[in-house]
Amino acid sequence: MSKEIVVLTDAILITCIVQRGAGEEIVDAAMQAGAQGATSFFARGTGVRQRHLGVLGITVNDEKEVVYIVVPSDQADYIFEKLYFAAKLDTPGMGIMYMTYLEKMATYIPHEIVDKLTQP
C-alpha cells in the first residue's frame, strides 16, 4: 500500500476574533450553517480601546477568543454572513472576522470518498 497525500484546493479559512466567552456561540452558528468543525482558542489583544491604569501606564490586554473554521469556497460567503450576525459584529467593539484563501490543505479522507470524488 503506497502512501499518498490527498490535497484539497477549494477551501477558505474563516477567522473570527471575538470577546472571550463568545466563541462557543460562533462555533454553534458555524455548525448550523453547514461547517464540519471549528478550532477555537484564547488570545490576548490590544487596540484603540486598550486601557491604561493611572500613573503606572500599565496596559491591560483584553481577553479574546479566536475561532478558525475551514469551509468549502462555495459555502464560505453564506457561513461568513451567518457568523457575522451570530458574533454581533455589527456592534462596535465586538470583534473582527476575515476570510483567507487556502492554497492547499490536507487531512485524512476515506478512500471510498476519494474514489467517489475522482470518478467522472
Residue pairs with C-beta under 8 A, 6 or more apart in sequence:
5 106
6 106
6 107
6 109
6 114
7 104
7 105
7 106
8 104
8 105
8 106
8 107
9 102
9 103
9 104
10 72
10 73
10 74
11 70
11 71
11 72
11 73
11 102
11 105
12 70
12 71
12 72
12 73
12 76
12 99
12 100
12 101
12 102
13 68
13 69
13 70
13 99
13 100
13 101
13 102
14 30
14 68
14 69
14 70
14 71
14 76
14 79
14 80
14 83
14 97
14 98
14 99
15 66
15 67
15 68
15 97
15 98
15 99
15 100
16 26
16 66
16 67
16 69
16 83
16 87
16 95
16 96
16 97
17 43
17 45
17 64
17 65
17 66
17 67
17 95
17 96
17 97
18 26
18 64
18 65
18 67
18 87
18 94
18 95
19 62
19 63
19 64
19 65
19 94
19 95
20 42
20 62
20 63
20 64
20 65
21 65
22 65
22 87
22 88
22 94
22 95
23 40
23 65
23 66
23 67
24 40
25 86
25 87
26 38
26 40
26 65
26 67
26 83
26 86
26 87
27 38
27 40
27 67
27 69
28 86
29 82
29 83
29 86
29 87
30 38
30 67
30 69
30 79
30 82
30 83
31 37
31 38
32 82
33 75
33 78
33 79
33 82
33 83
34 71
34 75
34 78
34 79
35 69
35 70
35 71
35 75
35 79
36 71
37 69
37 70
38 67
38 68
38 69
39 67
39 68
39 69
40 65
40 66
40 67
40 68
41 65
41 66
42 63
42 64
42 65
42 66
43 63
43 64
43 65
43 66
44 61
44 62
44 63
44 64
45 61
45 62
45 64
46 59
46 61
46 62
47 62
49 62
49 93
50 59
50 60
50 61
50 62
51 59
51 60
52 58
52 59
52 60
53 60
64 95
69 79
69 83
70 102
70 105
71 79
73 101
76 99
80 97
80 99
83 97
84 90
84 97
87 94
87 95
87 97
88 94
89 95
89 96
89 97
